[in-house]
Amino acid sequence: MAPLLKRFSSPGKGNGVQATARIIRGELVTSAEPLASCVSNKLCRVLCHHCFTRCETLLRCSQCKMARYCNTTCQKQAWPVHKKECACLKDIFPRIPTDSVRLAARLIFALSSPSQNSTEELYTLEEHVSHLNSMSEQKREGLSHLASMLELFLEQEEQKLTQEMGSVLPSSCRDALSLMAKVTCNCFTISDGELQELGVGLYPSLSLLNHDCRPNCVTVFEGTKLQLRAVRDISSGEELTISYIETLLLTEDRQRQLEDQYHFSCHCQQCESQEKDTLFLSGEKATWLLLKEAVPTLEGLKAENNWQALLERCHHLLAVVAAEVPDENLYKLRITDMALDASVHLQRWEEALRYGEKTLPVYRLGRME
């Protein structure tokens, strides 16, 4: 880890990360490669499973028929971990495990190689918290199902893993339920330059970073390498924070999402004051409710990559509400954002610029102190 940060005891939060020197806005604080990562199942046919590069033509693994690589170099570099996963994938073909199950399996495979487990970490897998005791029965049942999937997936390699590793494997990896809980609570979503999801990864030391709805740092990715950058000036001794969720949400929605996924209540300044909620709901309510009701349908079009239909629908809705709903309204912002995404994918650059100019001041407002 870089000398700009250190582990410390964060009041009311347990462990955390603290700046050891003054950090300037935009500065790279640290970077880290994942202990384990995997491409999202939704993109497994278009992304290299090693470097996460999008390619029109990929080399497919001749054994499992699932893993794909942009060239033979990536394929060879991926083989030490993939050779164990490959046998498991062949055994359950044509079924494919969920992203979280594949990540948990890859974590076990990575830890089976001493070279993968030799780097010094501020926060080890053993120290990761599962939060099982604070979960609802429904969520525990869901994780139990994933744990069963993991055990089934590993069945082909279980005996080999036991023989190869024995007591070397951390105890946290021997309990499938606990491991799945730790993975789902601590993994990072790996994204591209447009913040589109590519896959998931586990970065043990950076899991120490606590949440704030108005954070002083942000995570960005170069392939699978996670970079932590400051979004404002940070004083020496100040805690480094990121946001675990989308920050442009109503306080009630942020709190619900944090409780459901990460099992804590946020008491940051923005949550305590709820100062942005009035702004996010500004405008004629009867009008912005039309936008709110349209969001799920628009998100469905986006998930289907139906960019033309998405852009047409967004354009129509934004024309209907016009000045009755200001740009700062949360639902208008979401729809303008989707119109921007659609314009970029359709290479309609003038429209993309126009929509971007609408959203940028609002995002700047969302980061204001």
Residue, then its C-alpha position, 0 to 999 in steps of 0.5 A: m500500500a502507498p504511504l499516503l494512507k494507513r489503517f486506524s480505528s475509526p470512531g463509531k465505524g470500527n476500522g478505517v483508512q486515514a491519510t498520513a499526509r496532505i492529499i490534493r484533489g485529483e491525486l492518486v492515493t493508491s492503486a491495487e490489483p484484485l485478489a480475485s475478479c471475474v467478468s460479469n456473466k452478462l458480458c462474458r462473450v464480449l470481454c476478455h476474462h483476464c484484462f476485461t478489455r472489450c473485443e469484437t473477436l475473442l479466443r474461447c477456451s476450448q475446454c469450458k467453452m465459456a472463458r474468452y481472451c483477447n489474445t494468447t498472452c492473456q490466455k496464458q496469464a489467466w491459466p493458473v487460476h482458470k485451470k481450476e475454474c475450467a474443470c468446474l465449469k465443464d462439470i456443470f455445463p451448460r449451467i453458469p454460476t452467478d457472478s458472486v459464486r464465481l468470484a468466491a470460487r476464484l478467491i479460493f483458487a487464488l489463495s491456493s497459489p502461494s504467489q497470489n497470497s504473498t502480498e502484505e495487506l492492511y486488511t486480510l480476508e480473515e478480518h472481513v466481516s460477514h454480517l450474518n448475525s445481522m441479516s434478515e432470515q430472507k437474506r440468509e436463505g438467499l446466501s445459503h442458496l448461493a453457498s450451496m451453488l458454490e459447493l456444487f460448483l467446487e465439487q469437481e475440484e474439492q478433493k484436489l483443493t484439500q490435498e493441495m492446500g490442507s490447512v493453508l486455506p484460510s478458515s474463512c474459505r472453509d465455510a461456504l456461507s460465511l465466504m459468500a456473505k463476505v464476498t457480497c458485502n466487500c466486493f467492488t463493482i469493476s467499471d469502465g470509463e463510462l462507469q458501466e459495470l464490467g465485473v466484480g473483484l475483491y480488494p482486501s485492503l481497500s475494503l477498509l474504506n468506510h462509506d460517506c454519502r459525500p465522500n472525499c475519494v472515488t474509485v476508478f478502474e484501469g482494467t481490473k486495477l483499482q485506483l483510489r483518487a481524491v475528489r477534494d483536498i484532504s488533510s493529514g489525519e483525515e479519514l478517507t471515504i468512498s460512497y458504497i452506493e449512488t449518492l444522488l438518491l433521497t436520504e430514505d433510499r440511501q439508508r435503505q440500500l445501505e442497510d439492505q446490502y451493507h448492514f449499517s445506518c449512515h450518520c454522515q452530515q448529508c444524511e443527518s441534515q437531509e439537505k439535498d432531499t428538497l432540491f432532489l424533489s423540486g418542481e411540480k410534483a404531479t409532473w415529476l411523478l410522471l418521470k419517476e413512474a417512467v424510470p423502471t421502463l427506461e432502465g429496462l430499455k437500457a438493460e436491453n441496449n435498445w438505445q434508439a427507443l431509449l433516446e426517443r422516450c427520454h427526449h419525449l419525457l424531457a420535452v413534456v416536463a420542460a421548465e415545470v421540473p428543474d434540472e436538479n430534480l432527481y428523476k429528471l436527472r436520471i432520465t437526462d443521464m440515460a438520454l446522454d448514455a443513449s446518445v453516446h452509444l448512437q454516436r449522436w455527439e451534439e445531443a450527448l453534449r447537450y445532455g451532458e451540459k445539463t447534468l454536469p452542474v447537478y453532479r457538481l452540486g451533489r459534491m458541494e461541501 
